[in-house]
Amino acid sequence: MSGSALRRKDSKLLFGIAVAAALLAAPRRTSAQGSAYTFTRVLPPGSVSTEATGIDGSGRVVGTYKSPDGRFHGYVFDGITYRTVDFPGGWHTYLFGIDGSGRTVGSYNMTAAGPYHGLIVDADAFTTFDFPGFDTDGRAINSGGQIVGIYDSGPGTTAHGYLKTGDTYTSIDVPGADLTHVIGLNDAGTITGTYRDAAGIHGFYYSAGSFGAINFPEVSHTLVLGLNNVGAVVGASRRQAGANVHGFLLSGSSYRSISVDLPGVVMTLPMAINDAGRVVGNYYSSDCPNGCGFLATPRPDGPCDQALTLTYAAGTLNMRFNLRGAAPYTWTVSLLAVNTSFPLWSIPIPTLSPAISLDVPIPGFPPVGRVVALGTLRTAAGEIVCADYAAANTASSTTTP
């Protein structure tokens, strides 16, 4: 890459000047930073803490709450009423996932010390199951009756994921991981979850026998939780130790922020998403220190859009942006090529509404193979609210989605 446009400081400076000039000349409208969602608190009456972990196509929410006596109970919320679900004679009952017919999955124990067993609730019927010889949680169920979850040997032991198809159990462990949590499952059989290795905490998807990593840009920890039938994934990230935890939606190659817009919120954990894009999860704040559930409904316009594409032809790499922001942001763009990141610019931009289209050509770009562009929009506090990837194969002059 030596001698290419990527290494010349004067070229990067010219990129920044050209981009800044185009943005400052664009139409502006002053507005407050918006949220991509409207949020509804999910909190069964009398509970001291609540988790919302599953949602079906009609918007029914399932989860778990803690009562003042210290016990945990499953619940189903239809938008108006809460129905408590307890395994008969059980000590604790947890509900985590729900399918389109209303079947829910979770776990229960008969004594405070465990062990835990997997649980299916269908109307008023309870069915139990176990990954053979282990404590078992049921985390998600699809329309075909497949179930995913977590198994281990009890508190403090290594966690593994599994897929249950009928009476057959398949263990799921990300190669090189020292623990694997399997959380999400859609009707196509794609699985999502989180794993830990020597480098940190990462999200993953598993499809057709292959694993793929999911890492939110420029953070130390990524949790991946649920997904829907159109391939949208929800999760959470933390930029560094001690920082707030922010939720995100990943759709295609675009990340969008999901952060509960209430005062004092320090953690937002989206857990599941339905095909309409409605999200459930949990948040922690000064007025909800033990955790509250939430239901998030998409708004037509979120805080930002970027719509990045990357093409390569006749030796010119071209980045095209369709850029909109509901507030001033810092806009940062970089390229990844030959396993090296090349920062292009990081500049403040004004509120942009409506969106503007912007082309940034890089002539004389060498044919080095696959190149990835990353653009991020972040707040003054450093939170990334929009992040978009695009890729092109410069060796063959074709664009890669």
N, C-alpha and C positions, 0 to 999 in steps of 0.2 A: 504493500500500500504506500510505500515511500514515494514522495513526489506527487501523489494524487491530490485532488481538490480537498479531500477530507483533512489533510495535514496542514494546509496553508491557512494561517491565522487571518490573512487578509481576505480570503474567500469567506470564512465564517463571519467576519465583521460585515462584509457586504450583504450577506444573507440577512443578518440582524437588522441592518439599516433599511433594506428594502421591505422587509416584513413590517417593521415598526411604522414606516411611512404609509404603507397600505392600510394598516389598522387605524392609525390616527386620522386618516382621511375618510374612514367609513362612517356611515350614519350612526348616531348614538341615541340611546334613551336611558335616562337614569331610572334605576329600579333597585329594590332591595334584593339581596341574594335569595333565590327561591329554593324550594325543596321539590324533588321529583315526586313526592308522595304526600298524601294526607294520612295522618296517624291516628289510630283509635286504640286506647288502652284496653287490654284484655286482662281482667282481674276479677275472678270469682268472688262474690261477697264473702267476707269473713276470712279470706286467705291472708297469709302474712308474706308470701312470695308466690310468684307465678311464672311458669314458662309456657310459651306458645310455640309448638314445634312442628305442627302439621296443618295443611289446609287442602281441601278438595276443590273440585271445579265449581261447586255452588257457593263456596266461601265458608263452609263449616270449618271451624278451628278446633284442633285437639291439642292437649298439653297436660301439664301436671301442676298442681298447686299444693302448698304446704299449709296445713291448718294450725291453729294456736297450740294444739297438743303435740306438735312436732311430727305428725304423720303426713305422708304424701298421698295424694289422690289424683287419679286421672279425671279429665273433664272433656266434654264436648260442648262447644259454644256455637249456636246457630245464628248469631247476630243479635238475638234478643234474650235468650235464656241460656243458663249454664246447667248442664246435666253432669252430676258426679258419677264416676265409674270406679267401683272398688271390686277387686277380686274377692269372691266370697271367703270370709275368714282370714283374708290376707292382712299383713302388717302395713306394707307400703304397696301402692299401685301407681305405675307410671304409664302414661300414653304418649307416644312419640309421632306416629304417622297414621295417615288415613288414605284410603283409596276412593275411587269414584262411586262405589256402591255403599260407602259408609263403614266398611270394615276398618277397624283400628288395630294397631299393633303397639306393644310396649313390653313391660316386664312387671313382675311382682315378687314379693317374698312373704314367707309365712312367719318369720321372726325378724327382729331388728338386726340380727347378725347375718341374715341371709341363710342359704344362697338365693340368688335371683334366677328366675325362670322367664323364658319368653312367653308372650301372651298375645292371643288374637281375640278380639271382641267383635262379634257379628250380631247386631241387635242385642238381645239379652243372653246370647250364648257365649261362653268362655271356653277357649281351647288353649292348652299350654303346650310348649315345646322347648327343647334344649338342644343346643349344639352338644353332641354326645360328650358327657363327662365334665362340662364347664358351666359356669355362670353365664347367663345369656340375656341380652337385650334385643328386642325387635325394634328397629328404627324406622323402617319404611316398608310399604307394601304396594305392589302395582296391580293393575287390573287383571293380570294373569295369575295372581296369588303368590308370586315370588316375594320373598322377604329378605331384607338385608339388615345387618346389625353388628353388634360387638359381642365377643365372648372372651372370657379370661378365667383365671382360677381364684378370683376374689380380689378384694381391695389390695392395691399395691403390687399386683402382678401384671405381666405384659398383656396388653390388649391386642386382639386380632379382629379383623373383619371377617364376615362370612356372607354367603349367598345361600338361601334355602329355596330349593325348587322341589315341590312335593315333599318327600321325606329324605331328599338328598341334600347334604350340606357340603359346600365348597369353601374352604378357607381362603381368605383374601389378605395377602400381606404384600405391601409395596417392597420390591427388592431393595435391600440395604437399609430398610427402616427398622427402628427398634420398637415402634408401636404403630398400629394402623387402626384408625377409626373409620368405619363405613357407615355413612349417614343417609345418603340419598339414592333413590332408584326411580327410573321412569318406566313407561310401558314398553319401550324398546329394549330394556334390559341394561341401559347405561347406568353405571354406578359412580357416585362421587363420595369423597371423604377427605380425611386429613391424615398425614403421617409425619413422623419425626425421625430425623437422622442426625448425623454429626454436624450438618450445616445449619440445622434449625427446623422450623415447622413449616410445612408446605401443604397445599391442597393437591388433589389428584382427581382424575376421572379414569374409569376402567371400562373398556368397551371391546367386545370381540377378542378377549384374551390379551389386550394390550393396555399398558398404563401410560398416562400422560400427566406431567406435572402442571400445576396451576400456581403461579406466583404473582401476587399483586405487585406492580412496579415499585421499586425503591423502598421496600419495607423489610423488616426483619422476620415477621411472622405472617403467614397466610393460613386462614382456616377456610376450608370449603365444606359446605354443609348440604343443602338441598338443590334439586334441579327439577325442571318440568319437562313436558313432552315435546317442547319446541327447542330444547337445548339450552335454555337460560339457566344459569347457575348463580346461587347466592352464597355469600360467605362474609368473612370479616378479616381485617388486617390491622396490624400495629406497626407504626413506623420504626419504633425503637422501644427498648425497655422503659417502662414508666409512662409511656405516651398513651393517649386515649385510643380506644379501639373503635374503628369505624366499619360499618357494613358496606358491602358492595354488591352490585349485580354485574355479572359477566355474560354478555350476549355476543356471540361471534368473537370478534377481536376488540370489543369495546367494553371497558369497565366504567360503571357509573356509581356514584356514591349513594348509599342508603344510610342516613344518620338521623335518628329521631330528633326532631327540631323542637325540643323542650329545654328549658333552662337547666343547666347543671348536669346534663347527660355526659357520662364519661365512657360508656360502653354501649355499642349497638351490635347485636348478634342476630342477623337474619338467619332463620333456620330452614325455611321452606318457601316455595313459590309455586303457584298454580298456573295453568295455561293462559289465564287472563292477565298474568303479571302481578297479582296480589301477593304480598309477602307477609309472612308471620315471623316473629322472633321475639327477642328479649332485650330489655335495656336496663341500665343501672344509672341512677342519678341521686342527687341529694334528697329528693322527695320519694325515691323508691330504692333505698340502699340494698334491699334484699332481692331485688329483681322484679320487674313487671313484664308481662307479655304485651305485644303490640300487633296490630293488623295494619298494614300499609297498603293504601290504594293508589295506583299511579295517577298522576296529574298529566294533562296534555303536554305541558312544557316543564322540563326540569331546569336545573341551574345552568346547564351548559350542553353543547354538542360540539363535535369536532369532525366526524365523518372523514377520516383520513384514508386516502388511496395512494398507491405507489406504482409507477410505471417506469419502464426502461426501454428506450428505443434510440437507435443511431448514436449511442454513446452518451445520451442524456438521461439522467435519473430525475424524474419529476414527482414532487409531492404535491398533492392537491388536498386542500382543507375546505370543509364547509363549516365555518366557525360561528358559534353563537355563545354568548355568555350573559347571564342575568345579573352579573356584578363584575367589577374589575377583578382580574386574576393575573397570576404570573403564568406565562405560557412558555413551556420548555420543550424543545424538540432535539432529538438525537438520532443517530444512525448506529446500527450494529452491523459490522462486517468483519470477516475473518477473525471472529471471536474477540473483537475490540469495539468498545463504545466510543463514538465520536460525537461530543456535544456540538450542536450547531448554534443554538441561541437559547437564552432565557431572558425574557423581557416582560415588563408589565404591559397589560393591555386594558383598554377601557371596557365598559359595558357594551356589548354588541348585540343589538336586537332591532331589526331582524338579523338573520345570519348573513354572513358574507362568504363568498367563494374566493379562494386564493390559491394560485399556483406558484410553486417555488422550484424552478428547474436548476439542476446542477449539471452543466455541460462538462464533457470530458471525463465522465465517471468511468473508471476502469472496470473491465469484466471480471469481477472477483467472485462471482457466484451469488449465493443468497444474501440479500441485504434486507434488514428490518428497520423500519422507521417507528419511533415511539414519540407521541405527543402527549403532554399532560397539561392540564389546567388546574391550578391550585390556589387556595385562599391565602390571605395574608398570614394565617396561622400555620401554613404549610400543608394543609390537608388537600390531597388530590381528590378532586370531584369528578373529573373526566380524564380517562386515559385511553388512548387508541393506538393499536398496532396496525401496520400494513407491511407486506413483504413483496419483493420482486426478485426474480432470478436474473442477475445482470449477465450471466454467461450465455443465456439463450434469448434475451430480449423479450421475455414473457413476464406477465404479472402473476404473482401467486397470491391467492386469497389469504 
